[in-house]
């Protein structure tokens, strides 16, 4: 069954909002999810596994570290959700129940030494990875 273009864009926006953790607004009666944004963010974070590899310092205070990241295959999750009656609920339940395919990749994160402490910028690197994955997932949904 073919969907109208407006319906596809609506589903893209709703899925993206859900996955980015920006679903519920207290000032708006329309909600994407019953979960609050912090709960959605936590749910996504619980589905991502990060293993830290070897750190390579370029200078005494700066370097990089390899991270092995396993995360939901958002492309297949979006496509499956798009076929369901309620895509947002489908994604939410799949993440809660850990019923999704996963992807594994290696990324590089910045490392600095500040006040004698090593700081690994994992969140920065993971956010860049997820931004790309969400974009790829939305593009796959738009092509369908």
C-alpha positions in Angstrom: 0.0 0.0 0.0 1.4 3.4 -1.0 1.5 6.2 1.6 1.1 9.9 0.8 4.2 12.0 0.9 2.8 14.0 3.8 2.2 10.9 5.8 5.8 9.8 5.2 7.2 13.1 6.4 5.0 13.1 9.4 6.2 9.6 10.4 9.8 10.7 9.8 9.4 13.7 12.1 7.7 11.6 14.8 10.2 8.8 14.7 13.1 11.3 14.8 11.6 13.2 17.6 11.1 10.0 19.6 14.6 8.7 19.1 16.2 12.1 19.8 14.3 12.2 23.1 12.3 15.3 22.4 8.9 13.7 22.4 6.8 15.3 25.1 6.2 18.9 25.7 4.5 20.0 28.9 3.1 23.1 27.2 1.6 21.2 24.2 -1.3 18.8 24.4 0.0 16.9 21.4 2.6 14.4 22.4 4.7 12.0 20.5 5.3 9.7 23.4 4.0 9.1 26.9 7.6 9.2 28.0 9.3 12.5 29.0 12.3 13.6 26.9 14.7 12.5 29.7 13.1 9.1 29.8 13.4 8.8 26.0 17.0 9.8 26.1 17.7 7.3 28.9 16.0 4.6 26.9 18.1 5.2 23.9 21.3 5.4 26.0 20.4 2.0 27.6 20.4 0.5 24.1 24.0 1.6 23.3 27.1 -0.3 24.4 30.5 1.4 24.3 33.8 -0.3 24.8 36.9 1.8 25.1 40.1 0.7 23.3 43.6 2.0 23.3 44.4 5.6 23.9 47.0 7.3 21.7 48.3 10.6 23.0 49.6 13.0 20.3 50.9 15.4 22.9 51.0 15.4 26.7 47.5 16.8 26.9 45.7 15.7 23.7 45.1 12.5 21.9 42.5 10.0 20.7 40.9 6.7 21.7 39.1 4.1 19.7 35.6 3.3 20.8 33.7 0.1 19.8 30.0 1.1 19.7 27.0 -1.3 19.4 23.7 0.4 18.9 20.2 -0.3 17.5 20.0 -0.6 13.7 17.8 2.5 13.4 17.4 2.0 9.7 15.7 -1.4 10.0 13.8 -0.2 13.1 12.4 2.8 11.3 11.4 0.7 8.3 9.6 -1.9 10.6 8.0 0.9 12.6 6.7 2.6 9.4 4.7 -0.6 8.6 3.1 -0.6 12.0 -0.2 1.1 13.0 1.7 3.3 15.5 5.3 3.8 14.6 6.2 5.8 17.7 4.8 3.1 20.0 6.5 0.4 18.0 9.9 2.0 18.3 9.5 2.7 22.0 8.4 -0.9 22.8 11.2 -2.3 20.6 13.8 -0.2 22.5 12.3 -1.0 25.9 12.2 -4.7 25.2 15.6 -4.8 23.5 14.0 -6.3 20.4 16.0 -4.8 17.6 18.9 -5.6 15.3 22.2 -4.0 16.2 25.0 -2.4 14.4 28.6 -2.3 15.5 31.2 0.2 14.5 34.5 1.7 15.5 34.8 5.4 16.1 37.5 7.8 17.3 36.9 10.1 20.3 39.0 13.0 21.5 41.0 12.6 24.7 42.5 15.4 26.8 44.3 15.6 30.1 42.9 18.3 32.4 44.2 18.9 35.9 46.0 15.5 35.7 42.8 13.7 34.8 42.2 11.9 31.4 38.9 13.1 29.8 37.4 11.0 27.0 34.8 12.8 24.9 32.7 9.8 24.3 29.4 11.6 24.2 30.6 14.0 21.5 31.7 11.1 19.2 28.6 9.0 19.8 26.3 11.9 19.1 28.1 12.5 15.7 27.7 8.8 15.0 24.0 8.8 15.9 23.2 11.9 13.9 24.5 10.1 10.8 22.6 6.9 11.7 19.4 8.8 12.2 19.8 10.7 9.0 20.5 7.4 7.1 17.4 5.8 8.7 15.2 8.8 7.7 16.6 8.7 4.1 15.8 5.0 3.9 12.3 5.6 5.1 11.8 8.4 2.5 13.0 6.1 -0.3 10.5 3.5 0.6 
